[in-house]
Amino acid sequence: MKARVIKSTGSWYSILTHDMTVMECRMKGNIRLQGSRSTNPIAVGDIVDYEIELNTAHGVISAIQDRKNYIIRKSINLSKKSHVLAANVDQVYVMVTVSNPRTPFGFIDRMLVTAEAYGIPAYIIFNKKDAWDEKDTILAQEMRETYESVGYETTSISALNKDDVESLKEKLQGKVSLLIGHSGTGKSTLINELNSDLNIKTAATSTVHLQGKHTTTFAEMHPIGVDTFIIDTPGIREFGLIDMNKYELGHYFPEIRARLNQCRFNNCLHLNEPGCAIKGAVEKNEIPFTRFRSYVSMVEGETEEVFD
């Protein structure tokens, strides 16, 4: 029998069966994804085969179906390992706040690059517009213009006040969407508004460090309509790239990808090479400087924190 994994705690998994029943399962001991260096062989969104344990109400996951895609990040504690945030997603929404806490360009760009690498459409949500002062409003507009200029769709909402939440909900219909962002950006608040039957725990942003408090401990998929799901993820402070060749990174920036054949050298890294069309486009403000700065940091292996 097949089912979809909707929650993973590392040792137990909640699955959604064909008749929309939730069952708790453990993993069969010999399951391993071939060639995987992931810390979690089973991820939220995986389609799995399961069997019901004899004389119990629990199940055993016996196999994992091939994934159509997944979102992966570098493991925080194990540098050579990866962690799969979610599998088999139709689209990714990056939740951004311009203050309390402020989401750095570096985090947004790493998330977008990862989505591009796995062929997953990505969108950006600017939340908490109800709390913006004049400076925040200007910054949000500048950030939206930056990403819209390179082809990404953005929207601004107030999950707390339900502003523009309904229009966002329409775009989620019939799809599995991954919601990702720093702690305190309002992911859980938004999901509570998308499905009024949910009561996901939320917490206010710390007034001391202006950082969010972790309220979601494990990734979890929530229903928000017919054949419509959204995956809530634990707040991520840093998004580390993994398994990306520095010579391929330019392909995952749409504005760089469109100009790659204009460079003098085929193996141009767009750092110090002569005749580089990318650097020329940055100088002409045809490529946003913040995006180019993110690209350089990824090529050089820096972390996003240089942009805080």
N, C-alpha and C positions, 0 to 999 in steps of 0.2 A: 504494500500500500504506500502511496505517495502523499506527502504533506509539505507545507511550507514552514520553515523555522521563523518564529516571530519574536523569540527572545532567547538570549544566550547568557548564562551566568558563569560559563567556564566549565562547569561540571554537569549541570542540568540544562535542558533545552525545552522551551515551550514550542509546540508545533500546532499549526492550524490544519485540521483534516479537511477532506473534501466536503463534509457536511457542516463545516464551520465550527467544529468542536475543538476546544483547546485541550491538549494532552501534554503532560510532562514526560520527558524522555531522557534517558541517558545515552551516551555514545558507546557503541560496540568497541571493544578494546583495540581491534586491529584496523580501525579506519584511519587512513592517512591519504592525503591528496598527493598524487605522484609528483615528486620533485618540489614539493612545497616547503618553504622555509617559514611558514606562518606559525604564529604562536596559538592560533585558533583554527583547527582544521574545519570546524563547522561555524558558519557565520549567519547572522540574521539575513533572511532573504533566500537562503539556500533551499532548493527542493530536494527532499530526502526520501529514501525508502525506510519504512519502519515496521516493526512487528510489536504486537502487544505481549507484554511479559505474562507468563502463565500465573494465574491466581493473583494478579495485581491490576491496578488501574493505570499503571505506567506503561510506557513503551520503550523500545530499544531502536535507535537509529542504526541501520545496518549498511547504508550506502548513501553517497552524495551524488546527485545528478550533475552533469556537466553544467558549469556556469556560463551564462551568456556574457557576463561582465562582472566586475567587482571594483570596489574602491578600497585601496590599500594604502597603508602608511607605515613608516619605519617604527619599529617597536621602541618604546621609550627606554626600557631597561636593557634591551638586548639589541645592540646596534646592527648585528648581522641578521636579525630576525625581522619579520614584518607582521603586521596585524591587519586583518581584513575587517573593515568597518561594516560593510554590507555587500551583499551579492544580488545579482539579477535585478538591478534598479533601472527604471526608465528615464529618470532625470534627477539632477542634484540641485538643491537650493542652498546657497551659502547665506547664512544669516549674519548680517553686519550691523554694528552700532557705531556711531561716530563719537560717542562719549559714554562714560559710565557702563561698561568699559569701551574703549576705542579699539576697533578692529584694525590691525595694521595691514597695509597693502600686501606685505609679504605673505601673510596667511591666506588672504583671498586668492592671490596669484598661484600659490602652491596647490590650492584646492582646484582651481580652474584648470591648471596644467594636468593634474591627475585625471580629472574628468575627460579632458581632451585626449589624453593618452589611451583611455579605454573606450573612446567613442561615445561618451554619455553626455547628452545635452545638459548644460549648466546655466543657472540663473542666479541673480543676486537680489536678496531682500534686505532693504534698509529698514530696520525696526526702531521703535520708540520715537517716532516723529512728533508725538504729542509732547515730548520733553525737550525738543530742540529749542535752543535760543538762537539768536541771529547768527552767531559764529558757527553753530552746529548746522544750521540750515544751509549756509554757504558751503561748508565743507562737504555736506551730503550731496549737494548739487554738483560740486566739482568732481566728486568721486563717481557719481552716476554718469556724468558726461565722459569721464575717462573710460569707463567700461563700455558704455554704449557706443563710443567712437570706434572701438575695436570689435564690435559685433555682439556684445552680450546684452540680454534684456534685463532691465532692473525695475524694481518697484519699491515704493516706500509705503510703510504701513505703521499702524499702532496696534499691536496685538492686544495691549491692555484695554484700549478704547474701542477695539473692533473696527478701526478705520481701514477700509479697503481689504478686509479679510475675506469677505464674500467673493470678491472678484478674483482673489488668489485661489480660493477653494475651487472655482470653476476650472482653473488651469491644472488642477491636480486630478480631476475626475478620470477614472479608468486607468490610472497609472500607479506605479510604485515609486514614490519619491523619497529621496534621502535628504534630511535636513541636518546641516552641519554648521557649527560656529563655536566661538569661544563661550565659556561659562558666562552667564549673565546677559546674553544677547536676547533672551526671551523665547527660546525654542519651545520649551514646555508650555509656556503661556499661550503661544500660538496654537499648539496642538490641542490644548484644552478648548480653545475657541472653535477649532475646526470640527471637533466632536464634543458636543456638550455632555455626552455620557461619560467622558473620561474625567479623571480628577488627578492628573499628574502633579506631583509635588513641585512647587516653585519656591524660590527664595529671592529676597531682595539683594541687590548688588552691595558689596561691602563698601561702606563709606570711608574706610581707612585707606584701602589700597585701590579703590575704584575697580575692583575685579569681581567677576561673578563668582557665586558659590555653586559648587557642583551639586545638582539635585538629581540628575539622571546618572545612575551608577553603571548600568549596562545598556547596550543598544537594544531597542525594542521597536517592533513594528506595530502600528495602531491602525485600525480600520477607521476611515472617515467618510465612507460611502460605498456604494456597490462596486465591487472590484477595484476599490481605491484604498491605497494604504500609504502611510507616511512613516518613515523610520526616524525615530529620535535617537540621537547619539549623545554620549557623555560629552560635556564641554571640553574642547581641545585647546590647550594653550599653544602647542607647537605642532605643525604638520610636516613631518619629515618625509622627503621623497625617497623612493627606493626603486632599484632596478631601472634607472633612467640613464642612458648614455648621454654625456654632455654634448655630443655631436647631434643628438636627436632632439634636444630640448627646444630648439628653435621651431620645430614642426608643431609644437604644442602651444605656441603663441600665434593666433591667427594673423596678427599684424606683421609678425616676422615671417611666418610661413609664406605669405603672399609676395614677399620680396626676396626670397632665398636665391632665386635664379639670377638676381641682379648683382650679386657680389662677384668680385673679380675671381675669387678662389672658391672651388666647390666645397672645400672643407673649412670654410671661414667660420670661426667661432664668434665673430662680431665683438672682439675685445680690442686688439691692437693691429689687426691686419689692414694693409692698404687696400683701397678700393672697396671698402665695406659699405654696401647699400643700406644696411640696417643702422649703422652709426650715423650715416648721412641723413636718414629719415628722422632720427632722434633730434639731430641738430636743427632740422627744419620744423620740428614739432609735429611731424606726421605720425610719429610713434610716441605715446606718452612716456615721459622720462621715468615715472614711477614703475611702469611696466618693464622698461629696459633695465632699470636698477634691479628689479626682481629677477629678471633673466640672468643678469651677471652674477647675482648672489647664488643662484642655483647652479650655474656652471662652475663656480668656485667653491661650491660645497658649504656655503654659509647657512646659518639658521635664519628663520624669519625674524628673530628677535632684534636684528640690526635695524628693523624698521619701526620698532615701538617708540 
